[in-house]
Amino acid sequence: MQKSDTAYFLLLKKQIEQMYKSVHPDCRSSIADWKGVEIVRFQEHLQEKTQGRISEKSFYTYFKKENNERLPRRDILDMLSQYCDFENWQDFVQQHTEQPKEPVAKKSISRIPVYIFSLLALMLFSAFMWTYLGKKQTYTFCFADADTGGKISEQVSIKILLKKESPVIRHCNQDNCFVLKTKKKQITFIAEAAYYLPDTITRVLDKKNREETIQLKTDDYALMIHYFSTSKMEDWKKRRNLLNDMIADHARIFQVDKAANGLEMYNKKEFVNKMAMPLKSLKNIEIIETIYENDKIAYMRFIQK
């Protein structure tokens, strides 16, 4: 990583802060001090402008430090640059790089033939690109476990984010591959699967590379809670300690009752008490959604099978 890359990213973070404060002037703190509500409001504004999303964990990784040892992925850099009204990360870097002054050109003699030749070449190139780009291209995205590299047993759902339109929900096939036919040059979508962390993917579509395998990381804490609810465990004190370590003190936990179309809310203490005792009322639960803060569960929704 070049030293100049970190300098550009630091400049980008300052512009992100300015963009956010132009919409939320009540925010007085710097971006490195944001937490809770400020992060949520930033995520909402980011998705509104770019149809993309950055996780709270990534925010703490890249925005809480003055000097970053490593940069986010290129697709995340593109999305953050678009938030600041640049085309992508490369455009942001170019527009913040001082360009050498061009020398004054000498007067040209008889420029008409050159102009006509350039115009003809441009017309031929435009006609070729119109024909080539006008056809839909097929792209395939498959998903694998980031730890094992193997196939994900849970079905992966895709939420395609569109500008000024509601997201389009698609489901992967039995091999957990998502096939897309489009004329677009870029796509942003969220990949979700039970007991895996959702990931927002932005790709510049390359006709020479139409197949890609994307790795999803397991949601370890959610998987462990599901295991607690289905297994017999004699050491209840150990289970209670593990749950206390996984869940934030201010966590909000909701049980969804689909049959009654209702919700029941637990605080951390109530949920830990129920999970750390041999009660039939919380057997075989399925985690629907988790949101993390400082590597602990701050929000969770589950159903009981």
C-alpha positions as CSV (number, residue, x, y, z in Angstrom):
1,M,0.0,0.0,0.0
2,Q,1.5,3.3,-1.0
3,K,1.7,6.1,1.5
4,S,-0.3,8.4,-0.7
5,D,-3.3,6.0,-0.6
6,T,-3.7,6.6,3.1
7,A,-3.5,10.4,2.6
8,Y,-6.3,10.2,0.0
9,F,-8.4,8.1,2.2
10,L,-8.0,10.5,5.1
11,L,-9.1,13.3,2.8
12,L,-12.1,11.2,1.7
13,K,-13.2,10.7,5.3
14,K,-13.1,14.5,5.9
15,Q,-15.3,15.0,2.8
16,I,-17.7,12.2,4.0
17,E,-18.0,14.1,7.3
18,Q,-18.8,17.4,5.5
19,M,-21.4,15.7,3.3
20,Y,-23.1,14.1,6.3
21,K,-23.1,17.4,8.3
22,S,-24.7,19.2,5.3
23,V,-27.7,17.0,5.8
24,H,-27.5,16.7,9.6
25,P,-26.2,20.1,10.8
26,D,-27.0,19.1,14.4
27,C,-24.0,16.8,14.4
28,R,-21.1,18.6,16.0
29,S,-18.6,15.7,16.6
30,S,-15.9,14.6,14.1
31,I,-16.4,11.3,12.2
32,A,-13.9,9.5,14.4
33,D,-16.2,10.1,17.4
34,W,-19.5,9.0,15.8
35,K,-21.4,6.2,17.5
36,G,-24.9,4.8,17.9
37,V,-27.5,7.1,16.3
38,E,-24.9,9.0,14.2
39,I,-23.6,5.8,12.6
40,V,-27.2,4.6,11.8
41,R,-28.1,7.9,10.3
42,F,-25.0,7.9,8.2
43,Q,-25.7,4.3,7.0
44,E,-29.2,5.4,6.0
45,H,-28.0,8.5,4.1
46,L,-25.2,6.4,2.4
47,Q,-27.8,3.9,1.2
48,E,-30.1,6.7,0.1
49,K,-27.4,8.3,-2.1
50,T,-25.5,5.2,-3.4
51,Q,-27.9,2.2,-2.8
52,G,-24.9,0.7,-0.9
53,R,-24.3,-0.1,2.8
54,I,-21.3,-0.3,5.1
55,S,-21.5,-2.5,8.2
56,E,-21.1,-1.0,11.7
57,K,-18.1,-3.2,12.2
58,S,-16.4,-1.8,9.0
59,F,-17.2,1.7,10.2
60,Y,-15.4,1.1,13.5
61,T,-12.5,-0.5,11.6
62,Y,-11.8,2.3,9.1
63,F,-13.3,5.5,10.5
64,K,-12.3,5.4,14.2
65,K,-8.6,5.7,13.4
66,E,-6.7,8.8,12.4
67,N,-4.2,6.8,10.3
68,N,-5.3,3.6,8.6
69,E,-2.8,0.8,8.1
70,R,-5.0,-0.7,5.4
71,L,-7.8,0.6,3.2
72,P,-11.3,-0.8,2.6
73,R,-12.0,-3.0,-0.4
74,R,-12.1,-1.2,-3.8
75,D,-15.9,-1.5,-4.1
76,I,-16.3,0.1,-0.7
77,L,-13.9,3.0,-1.7
78,D,-16.0,3.5,-4.9
79,M,-19.2,3.6,-2.9
80,L,-17.8,6.1,-0.4
81,S,-16.5,8.3,-3.2
82,Q,-19.9,8.2,-4.9
83,Y,-21.4,9.4,-1.5
84,C,-19.3,12.5,-2.0
85,D,-20.5,13.0,-5.5
86,F,-17.5,11.5,-7.3
87,E,-17.9,8.8,-10.0
88,N,-15.6,6.3,-8.1
89,W,-12.4,6.1,-6.0
90,Q,-10.2,6.6,-9.1
91,D,-12.2,9.8,-10.0
92,F,-11.8,11.0,-6.4
93,V,-8.0,10.4,-6.5
94,Q,-7.6,12.0,-9.9
95,Q,-9.5,15.1,-8.9
96,H,-7.4,15.6,-5.8
97,T,-4.1,15.1,-7.7
98,E,-2.3,18.2,-8.9
99,Q,-2.0,18.0,-12.7
100,P,1.0,19.6,-14.5
101,K,0.2,22.6,-16.7
102,E,0.0,21.8,-20.3
103,P,2.4,23.7,-22.6
104,V,0.9,26.2,-25.1
105,A,0.3,24.4,-28.4
106,K,1.8,25.8,-31.5
107,K,-0.6,26.9,-34.2
108,S,-1.6,24.1,-36.5
109,I,-1.6,24.4,-40.3
110,S,-4.4,22.9,-42.2
111,R,-6.4,21.2,-39.4
112,I,-9.5,20.4,-41.5
113,P,-8.3,16.9,-42.8
114,V,-7.3,15.9,-39.3
115,Y,-10.7,17.0,-37.9
116,I,-12.6,15.0,-40.6
117,F,-10.6,11.9,-40.0
118,S,-11.0,12.1,-36.2
119,L,-14.8,12.6,-36.6
120,L,-15.1,9.5,-38.9
121,A,-13.1,7.4,-36.5
122,L,-15.3,8.6,-33.6
123,M,-18.5,7.7,-35.5
124,L,-17.2,4.2,-36.3
125,F,-16.1,3.6,-32.8
126,S,-19.5,4.8,-31.4
127,A,-21.4,2.6,-33.8
128,F,-19.3,-0.4,-32.7
129,M,-19.7,0.3,-29.0
130,W,-23.5,0.9,-29.4
131,T,-23.8,-2.6,-31.0
132,Y,-21.6,-4.3,-28.5
133,L,-22.9,-2.6,-25.4
134,G,-26.5,-2.8,-26.5
135,K,-26.6,-6.6,-25.8
136,K,-27.3,-8.0,-22.4
137,Q,-24.4,-9.9,-20.9
138,T,-24.6,-12.8,-18.5
139,Y,-22.7,-12.7,-15.2
140,T,-22.6,-15.4,-12.5
141,F,-21.9,-14.8,-8.8
142,C,-21.4,-17.9,-6.6
143,F,-21.1,-17.9,-2.9
144,A,-18.8,-20.0,-0.6
145,D,-17.9,-20.2,3.1
146,A,-15.0,-17.9,3.9
147,D,-13.6,-20.3,6.5
148,T,-13.8,-23.6,4.6
149,G,-14.1,-22.4,1.0
150,G,-16.9,-24.9,0.6
151,K,-20.5,-24.6,-0.4
152,I,-22.9,-22.7,1.8
153,S,-25.7,-25.0,3.0
154,E,-28.1,-22.2,3.7
155,Q,-29.8,-20.5,0.7
156,V,-28.3,-17.2,-0.2
157,S,-30.8,-14.3,-1.0
158,I,-29.8,-11.4,-3.1
159,K,-31.2,-7.8,-2.7
160,I,-30.3,-5.8,-5.8
161,L,-30.1,-2.1,-5.0
162,L,-31.4,0.3,-7.7
163,K,-31.2,4.0,-7.9
164,K,-34.6,5.7,-7.2
165,E,-36.3,2.3,-7.0
166,S,-37.1,-0.3,-4.4
167,P,-34.6,-3.2,-4.1
168,V,-35.2,-6.3,-6.2
169,I,-35.1,-9.6,-4.2
170,R,-33.7,-12.7,-5.9
171,H,-32.7,-16.1,-4.7
172,C,-29.7,-18.2,-5.7
173,N,-30.1,-21.6,-7.3
174,Q,-29.4,-24.9,-5.7
175,D,-25.6,-24.4,-6.1
176,N,-26.0,-20.9,-4.4
177,C,-25.1,-19.1,-7.6
178,F,-26.8,-15.9,-8.8
179,V,-27.1,-15.4,-12.6
180,L,-27.6,-11.9,-13.8
181,K,-28.4,-10.7,-17.3
182,T,-27.9,-7.0,-17.8
183,K,-26.6,-4.1,-20.0
184,K,-25.4,-2.2,-16.9
185,K,-21.8,-1.4,-16.3
186,Q,-22.1,-1.7,-12.5
187,I,-24.2,-3.5,-9.9
188,T,-24.6,-3.2,-6.2
189,F,-26.4,-6.0,-4.2
190,I,-26.6,-7.4,-0.6
191,A,-25.9,-11.1,-0.1
192,E,-27.6,-12.6,2.9
193,A,-27.9,-16.2,4.3
194,A,-28.9,-17.6,7.7
195,Y,-26.0,-17.6,10.1
196,Y,-23.8,-15.6,7.7
197,L,-23.0,-11.9,8.0
198,P,-24.7,-9.8,5.2
199,D,-22.2,-8.3,2.7
200,T,-22.8,-5.4,0.3
201,I,-21.1,-6.1,-3.0
202,T,-20.4,-3.5,-5.7
203,R,-18.9,-4.7,-8.9
204,V,-17.9,-2.9,-12.1
205,L,-19.0,-5.5,-14.6
206,D,-16.2,-6.8,-16.9
207,K,-17.3,-8.7,-20.0
208,K,-14.0,-10.6,-20.0
209,N,-14.6,-11.9,-16.4
210,R,-18.2,-13.0,-16.1
211,E,-17.9,-15.5,-13.2
212,E,-16.9,-14.8,-9.6
213,T,-17.0,-16.7,-6.3
214,I,-17.7,-14.5,-3.3
215,Q,-16.9,-15.6,0.2
216,L,-19.3,-14.9,3.1
217,K,-18.2,-14.9,6.7
218,T,-20.2,-16.9,9.3
219,D,-22.2,-15.0,12.0
220,D,-20.4,-17.0,14.7
221,Y,-22.4,-15.6,17.7
222,A,-25.8,-16.2,16.0
223,L,-24.7,-19.8,15.2
224,M,-23.6,-20.3,18.8
225,I,-26.9,-19.1,20.2
226,H,-28.8,-21.4,17.8
227,Y,-26.6,-24.2,19.0
228,F,-27.3,-23.4,22.6
229,S,-31.1,-23.7,21.9
230,T,-30.8,-27.1,20.3
231,S,-28.2,-28.8,22.5
232,K,-28.1,-30.3,25.9
233,M,-25.6,-28.5,28.1
234,E,-24.9,-29.3,31.7
235,D,-22.6,-26.4,32.5
236,W,-25.2,-23.6,32.7
237,K,-22.7,-21.2,34.4
238,K,-20.3,-21.5,31.4
239,R,-23.2,-20.9,29.0
240,R,-24.3,-17.7,30.9
241,N,-20.7,-16.4,30.8
242,L,-20.5,-17.0,27.1
243,L,-23.8,-15.2,26.5
244,N,-22.7,-12.2,28.6
245,D,-19.5,-11.9,26.5
246,M,-21.4,-12.0,23.2
247,I,-24.2,-9.6,23.9
248,A,-23.9,-5.8,24.5
249,D,-25.3,-4.5,27.8
250,H,-27.7,-2.2,25.9
251,A,-28.8,-4.9,23.4
252,R,-32.4,-5.0,22.1
253,I,-33.6,-8.6,21.4
254,F,-36.9,-9.4,19.7
255,Q,-38.8,-12.6,19.3
256,V,-41.0,-12.6,16.2
257,D,-44.3,-14.5,16.4
258,K,-45.3,-14.9,12.8
259,A,-48.5,-16.7,13.7
260,A,-49.7,-13.9,15.9
261,N,-48.0,-11.2,13.8
262,G,-46.4,-9.8,17.0
263,L,-43.2,-9.1,18.8
264,E,-41.8,-9.7,22.3
265,M,-38.8,-7.8,23.4
266,Y,-36.0,-8.9,25.8
267,N,-33.2,-6.9,27.4
268,K,-29.8,-8.6,27.8
269,K,-30.5,-9.9,31.3
270,E,-33.9,-11.4,30.4
271,F,-32.6,-13.1,27.3
272,V,-29.5,-14.5,29.1
273,N,-31.6,-15.9,31.9
274,K,-33.9,-17.7,29.5
275,M,-31.1,-19.1,27.4
276,A,-29.1,-20.2,30.5
277,M,-31.9,-22.3,31.9
278,P,-33.4,-25.6,30.7
279,L,-36.6,-24.0,29.5
280,K,-38.7,-25.6,26.7
281,S,-39.9,-22.1,25.7
282,L,-36.7,-21.3,23.9
283,K,-35.8,-24.6,22.2
284,N,-34.6,-24.6,18.6
285,I,-34.6,-20.9,17.9
286,E,-33.6,-19.5,14.5
287,I,-31.8,-16.1,14.3
288,I,-33.2,-13.8,11.6
289,E,-31.0,-10.8,12.0
290,T,-28.1,-9.5,14.1
291,I,-26.4,-6.1,14.2
292,Y,-23.1,-5.7,15.9
293,E,-21.5,-2.9,17.9
294,N,-17.9,-3.2,19.1
295,D,-17.9,-6.9,18.2
296,K,-20.9,-7.6,20.4
297,I,-24.6,-8.2,19.5
298,A,-26.5,-4.9,19.9
299,Y,-29.7,-5.9,18.1
300,M,-31.1,-9.3,17.3
301,R,-34.4,-10.8,16.0
302,F,-35.3,-14.5,16.2
303,I,-38.2,-16.9,15.8
304,Q,-38.9,-20.2,17.5
305,K,-39.4,-23.2,15.3
